[in-house]
Amino acid sequence: MKQYWNEVQPIDAFTIVMNGILHDHDKKIISLLYQPLIGPVCASLYNTLVEMVDEGRTLSEEWNHYHLMNLFDLNLEEIYHARLKLEGIGLLKTYSKTNDNQRSFIYELQPPLSAEQFFTDGMLNIYLFQKLGQTHFLKLKKSFTEKNMDMVDFNEVTRGFQDVFTSLGANTLAHSEGHTASIPDDGGKYFHRQKSQPITTDISHFDFDLFFVGLSEVMVPRKLFTSAIKEAIAKLSFLYSINAVDMKNIVLQSLTADQKISIDDLRKNARDWYQMENDARLPQLVDKIQPMPHLEKEARLETKEDKLISYLETVSPRQLLIDLSDGGEPAKSDLQAVEDVMFQQKLLPGVTNVLIHYVMLKTDMKLSKSYLEKIASHWSRKKVKTVKSAMDLAINEHRQYQEWASGKKETSQRRNKPIRTEKLPDWFVSQDDSAQSTKQIQTEEMEERRRRLEAIQRKYQNKGGEKGGEN
């Protein structure tokens, strides 16, 4: 993940270009349909860039990023990440050039999708439905539609052009030819409303080679896989995290009677597959990493703790689990447990990473769902938002968490047995633990599992926390 200061500096200039004229209806779409997905900062950035272009024009004056920072009272990092969200959702295209060590940008604002395009997109509408819930979603959709006027009993009586107007004769035109025959053309470009471009996904992330290996060409000819069908498959794969093998079965279910692939059936079958796999829940559009307002802005990556905090802030929970497994895919049960605490307890990704980090070491590298949920519920009530505050709370509440992990009954049963000292994260320093001098008893298998997590810590401590989240 590139650091934002390599991408933009406050002194860098920018010019805004409007890709066509926006209407008041577009502003309603941005506020009601896009804003729930991208957040108020992104929506405000888009609307502000629009207002910085004079009314009736498509090109702004040149500004620098200091101006945006002052307008929003935000730091440049927050503005940069808001810009990335606008790019990702198709509302902004960014161009840059560097001359004599001076960098400048062009921000080309794209018109939003129409309401019809948005509600039939197949991806954005799903995310919006999940975000708002059925009642509010349907009410919002109704506000963008209206019943058709019943015109069955009406007859059209509109007059044509030739019924209303007539043309001057040839003699009249000849007398005025010197004045009207030559109309100058200065080569200017007329303003007009550009056609909105739907959200597209990069099909390269989907393994079509593996997909076609398991799909007989006799049963499903390759000519059926047009660019539109391939894009739909890639989009659904991204939306519902469907691999090539499962997608093959979904495509087979979507064949029509005349041996064609129906995109509508593809969407329905993919949605049904996901809901069966995920207890009838629909996917959500979420940040992959810790959101900007809850990052440690003052961290200089000077200490081991700074470097570990940076890693936990800039990696997704799923990628953390992959790292802990030496690149292996996490078990579905582990992903389900992590997803539950993130969305049910509303924990942020970085805080979830600290929770995973702590629980894995406390429970012999096993992600105990009940233990995870109990601590997550506590952190949710405490309104923990940052990686650092999650670490501090784990340290302060360590004794309570130990009781939750083992229980008093189990402790009494093991009173006469050798006591194993709990393995804790490097960032964890407990006064109670430092006073203890009990002997540590571990099997080779337990030690090897713990080495994985410690290797991950050392890796990112040495690299200065450069690793980012999922690509």
Disulfide bonds with the S-S distance in Angstrom:
none
